[in-house]
Amino acid sequence: MEAWVEQLQNSVNTLERLKKIINVTPEEEATINTLHTKWGTTPYFASLMDPDDPNCPIRRQVIPSMKETENKYGMHDYLIWKENRDVGEVRPDCIARQYHDRIAFTVTDVCANYCRHCFRKELVVDRDLKLRFDFEEGIEWITDHREIRDILITGGDPFILSDERIEYLIRKLRDIPHIEMIRFGTRTPIVLPHRITDDFKKILSDYHRVPIWVNTQCNHPKEITEQTAKAVYDLLSCGVNVGNQAVLLKGINDDVETFRKLHQKLLTVRIRPYYVFYCEPAPGIDHFRTPVEKGAELIRDALRGHTTGLAQPMYVIATNIGKIPLMPDYYIVDKNEKEYTLKNYQGIYTTIPNIPE
Ligand code: SF4
């Protein structure tokens, strides 16, 4: 059996299995026994958890918390609102749209790691929302909409599908003349790096008119290992670029040191920081959310000027009307007819001429 399939079959999703890896606290045990929620991770990702620290950043992303039953700020039917599922044009369940020329194609609700902060919680973790994942319906809709040039294949985690299913999907999408690029959103390089097998590489490899881009999700430097590096290198060797979409998570990566280390370490394994997402107002994840300004402060205080420009993601909030950038804007201090006054990351001022239009 392939290692990645074995990892999934041995998912750490029972107390018994969890207890073999970490010292489960009474609170964690009570939560697991009480909450009816989908949880679990791969043995590989579980092995990165601190056995003795319940605040371990990986542990907090994997093990359910009673705080998930609190919901002061989360929106009910969040995903319906966020993905415009009850307004505008009629689309198949698998197609979510916020833009004119690109869509998200949802192909599964299965994941290797059931992230406790998931904004698709209603679909993936709580499973109150049921959608039909019909490849044919999706492909037909995309074929009929010639304005669509860019497809994001998402889930759940689309790389959990079999090689055959993924190959079929890529082939069908590449056959559509107006498709210019295919993106996958997958956490497998982080939680299941074994997924990037030689056979899978053959499916992704080669020169194609329609390139494949991968964006993964890594939220803490502890999640990056030698195996991550190998999986990313293998993807790059197939012509697939790998970016990161971190989620800003309270108590996990919302301090300057961790935030900087995360973005620096991503580059050491060739992952390009792409986005940092504000933790969305989905229900039951209040405890992961910071004030909105926090991400911009971290970009200002941890990254800009403090480390290479390659390590600078865009901080955004994803909404029903698309992503809204929330970047810090401290740098233009003043402007007059003659010049701009600019400030750098150290608080030092300089001026440049104001060129009239
Ligand atoms: S891998 Fe993505 S879809 Fe799956 S639980 Fe995590 S955040 Fe949600």
Boltz pocket constraint, residues with backbone or C-beta under 6 A from the ligand:
constraints:
  - pocket:
      binder: B
      contacts: [[A, 110], [A, 111], [A, 112], [A, 113], [A, 114], [A, 115], [A, 117], [A, 118], [A, 119], [A, 120], [A, 121], [A, 124], [A, 155], [A, 156], [A, 157], [A, 187]]
      max_distance: 6.0
